[in-house]
Amino acid sequence: EAAGGFAAWLAARLEALGLDRAVYGAYIQGLLREEESDEERLEALRGVLAACLEEDLLNDVCREVVEKWSESQIVDAKEKKEDEIQAIASMMEKQAKIVVKPKEVSQEEKQRKAALLAQYANVTDEEEYPFPDPDEQDGSIATAVNIGSEKSLFRNTNVEDVLNARKLERELLRDEFQKKKEQDKLQREKDKLAKQERKEKEKKRTQKGERKR
């Protein structure tokens, strides 16, 4: 919710500044996530917005964005902590159902096992008579361990996929942002030239009027 609130605020702020909120918003959020400190975030933001804003406005906007971002991260951290606690509790509950206590071997079973071993001395206990030993872990625990290993492997694979997807997303956003930045720069130069031409025409018109007098 906090991240969504910041994204909405940033979109409105960029729109008020006359900037494309879709392109600039996504790129700025990516930069804020990547940088380690507020100082680095400020520096990165200045690099992004320097070509779009006047110097006095630039610093105020950058500081405002970083402050809002930091506030949203505090709220996000609290929400994630609560989610993690809930997830751990749920996982422990599931594991408790999977892992059962080792079966206790009665004295009678021990005696029967010893008799069978004496009768079939040439056959190993592990091959033909897998009676549970009190010192050995129950099969269900071994199963739980295997399940845990598979989950760990699956989780690692998922993390790698997510990181690769994020990297690709950042690269696409960077390309889109650079194109938009160049377009905005060209438009500003055109506007500047048009303004200059209007001034020159106005100046010539004024000079002609003075000569006529």
C-alpha positions as CSV (number, residue, x, y, z in Angstrom):
1,E,0.0,0.0,0.0
2,A,2.8,2.4,0.9
3,A,4.7,1.7,-2.4
4,G,1.4,2.2,-4.3
5,G,0.8,5.5,-2.4
6,F,4.3,6.8,-3.3
7,A,3.8,5.8,-7.0
8,A,0.5,7.7,-7.1
9,W,2.1,10.7,-5.4
10,L,5.1,10.7,-7.8
11,A,2.9,10.4,-10.9
12,A,0.9,13.5,-9.8
13,R,4.0,15.4,-8.9
14,L,5.6,14.7,-12.3
15,E,2.5,15.6,-14.1
16,A,2.4,18.9,-12.3
17,L,5.9,19.5,-13.5
18,G,4.9,18.8,-17.1
19,L,6.9,15.5,-17.3
20,D,5.7,12.1,-18.6
21,R,4.7,10.3,-15.5
22,A,4.7,6.9,-17.0
23,V,8.3,7.0,-18.4
24,Y,9.9,9.2,-15.7
25,G,7.9,7.6,-12.8
26,A,9.0,4.1,-13.6
27,Y,12.6,5.1,-14.1
28,I,12.8,7.2,-11.0
29,Q,11.4,4.5,-8.8
30,G,14.0,2.1,-10.2
31,L,16.8,4.5,-9.3
32,L,15.4,5.0,-5.8
33,R,15.4,1.2,-5.2
34,E,18.9,0.7,-6.6
35,E,20.8,3.4,-4.7
36,E,22.0,2.7,-1.1
37,S,21.7,6.1,0.6
38,D,19.6,9.2,0.4
39,E,22.7,11.2,-0.8
40,E,23.1,8.8,-3.7
41,R,19.4,9.0,-4.5
42,L,19.5,12.8,-4.6
43,E,22.6,12.7,-6.9
44,A,20.9,10.2,-9.2
45,L,17.7,12.2,-9.3
46,R,19.5,15.4,-10.1
47,G,21.1,13.6,-13.1
48,V,17.7,12.6,-14.3
49,L,15.8,15.9,-13.8
50,A,18.6,18.4,-14.4
51,A,17.7,18.7,-18.1
52,C,14.0,19.2,-17.3
53,L,14.0,21.6,-14.4
54,E,15.5,25.0,-13.4
55,E,18.3,24.8,-10.8
56,D,16.4,26.3,-7.9
57,L,13.3,24.1,-8.5
58,L,15.5,21.0,-9.2
59,N,16.9,20.7,-5.6
60,D,13.6,21.2,-3.9
61,V,11.9,18.6,-6.1
62,C,14.7,16.0,-5.6
63,R,14.6,16.5,-1.8
64,E,10.9,16.2,-1.8
65,V,10.9,12.9,-3.8
66,V,13.6,11.3,-1.6
67,E,11.8,12.3,1.6
68,K,8.5,10.8,0.3
69,W,10.3,7.7,-0.8
70,S,12.0,7.2,2.6
71,E,8.6,7.6,4.4
72,S,7.0,5.0,2.2
73,Q,9.9,2.6,2.9
74,I,9.4,2.8,6.6
75,V,5.8,1.8,6.2
76,D,6.7,-0.9,3.8
77,A,9.3,-2.3,6.2
78,K,6.6,-2.6,8.9
79,E,4.2,-4.3,6.6
80,K,6.8,-6.8,5.3
81,K,7.9,-7.6,8.9
82,E,4.3,-8.5,9.8
83,D,4.0,-10.6,6.6
84,E,7.3,-12.4,7.4
85,I,6.1,-13.3,10.9
86,Q,2.8,-14.6,9.5
87,A,4.7,-16.6,6.9
88,I,7.1,-18.2,9.5
89,A,4.2,-19.1,11.8
90,S,2.4,-20.7,8.8
91,M,5.5,-22.6,7.8
92,M,6.1,-23.9,11.3
93,E,2.6,-25.1,11.5
94,K,2.9,-27.0,8.2
95,Q,6.2,-28.6,9.2
96,A,4.7,-29.7,12.5
97,K,2.1,-31.6,10.6
98,I,4.7,-33.2,8.2
99,V,7.3,-34.2,10.8
100,V,6.1,-36.7,13.4
101,K,7.9,-38.1,16.4
102,P,10.0,-41.2,15.9
103,K,8.2,-44.4,16.6
104,E,9.2,-46.0,19.9
105,V,10.4,-49.6,19.6
106,S,9.0,-51.9,22.2
107,Q,11.1,-54.6,24.0
108,E,9.1,-57.3,22.3
109,E,10.0,-55.9,18.9
110,K,13.6,-55.8,19.8
111,Q,13.6,-59.4,20.8
112,R,11.8,-60.5,17.7
113,K,14.3,-58.6,15.6
114,A,17.2,-60.3,17.4
115,A,15.7,-63.7,16.8
116,L,15.2,-63.0,13.1
117,L,18.8,-61.8,12.8
118,A,20.0,-65.0,14.5
119,Q,17.9,-67.2,12.2
120,Y,19.0,-65.4,9.0
121,A,22.5,-64.4,9.9
122,N,23.5,-64.1,6.2
123,V,20.9,-61.5,5.5
124,T,21.4,-57.9,6.6
125,D,18.8,-56.2,8.6
126,E,18.8,-53.2,6.3
127,E,18.0,-55.2,3.1
128,E,15.2,-57.5,4.3
129,Y,14.0,-56.3,7.8
130,P,14.0,-52.6,8.0
131,F,12.7,-52.4,11.6
132,P,13.0,-48.9,13.0
133,D,15.9,-48.4,15.4
134,P,15.5,-46.0,18.3
135,D,18.7,-44.2,17.4
136,E,17.7,-43.7,13.8
137,Q,15.5,-40.9,12.5
138,D,12.0,-41.8,11.3
139,G,11.4,-41.9,7.6
140,S,9.0,-39.0,7.9
141,I,11.8,-36.7,9.1
142,A,14.0,-37.7,6.2
143,T,11.1,-37.0,3.9
144,A,10.6,-33.6,5.5
145,V,14.3,-32.9,5.0
146,N,14.1,-33.9,1.3
147,I,11.0,-31.7,0.9
148,G,12.9,-28.8,2.5
149,S,15.8,-29.3,0.1
150,E,13.5,-29.3,-2.9
151,K,11.8,-26.2,-1.6
152,S,15.1,-24.5,-1.1
153,L,16.2,-25.4,-4.7
154,F,12.9,-24.2,-6.1
155,R,13.1,-21.0,-4.1
156,N,16.7,-20.3,-5.3
157,T,15.6,-20.8,-8.9
158,N,12.7,-18.4,-8.4
159,V,14.9,-15.8,-6.9
160,E,17.3,-16.0,-9.9
161,D,14.4,-15.7,-12.3
162,V,13.0,-12.7,-10.4
163,L,16.4,-10.9,-10.4
164,N,16.9,-11.6,-14.2
165,A,13.4,-10.2,-14.9
166,R,14.1,-7.1,-12.8
167,K,17.4,-6.5,-14.6
168,L,15.6,-6.8,-18.0
169,E,12.9,-4.4,-16.8
170,R,15.5,-1.9,-15.7
171,E,17.3,-2.0,-19.0
172,L,14.0,-1.5,-20.9
173,L,13.0,1.4,-18.7
174,R,16.5,2.9,-19.1
175,D,16.2,2.8,-22.9
176,E,12.7,4.2,-22.9
177,F,13.7,7.0,-20.5
178,Q,16.7,8.0,-22.6
179,K,14.5,8.3,-25.7
180,K,12.0,10.4,-23.8
181,K,14.8,12.5,-22.3
182,E,16.2,13.3,-25.8
183,Q,12.7,14.1,-27.1
184,D,12.0,16.5,-24.2
185,K,15.5,18.1,-24.8
186,L,14.8,18.7,-28.5
187,Q,11.3,20.1,-27.7
188,R,12.8,22.5,-25.1
189,E,15.4,23.7,-27.7
190,K,12.7,24.2,-30.3
191,D,10.6,26.2,-27.7
192,K,13.7,28.2,-26.8
193,L,14.4,29.0,-30.5
194,A,10.8,30.0,-31.1
195,K,10.8,32.3,-28.1
196,Q,14.0,33.9,-29.3
197,E,12.6,34.4,-32.8
198,R,9.5,36.0,-31.4
199,K,11.7,38.4,-29.4
200,E,13.8,39.3,-32.5
201,K,10.6,39.9,-34.6
202,E,9.2,42.1,-31.8
203,K,12.5,44.0,-31.7
204,K,12.6,44.6,-35.4
205,R,8.9,45.7,-35.4
206,T,9.7,48.2,-32.6
207,Q,12.8,49.5,-34.5
208,K,10.7,50.0,-37.7
209,G,8.1,51.9,-35.8
210,E,10.7,54.2,-34.3
211,R,12.2,54.9,-37.8
212,K,8.8,55.9,-39.2
213,R,8.5,58.6,-36.6
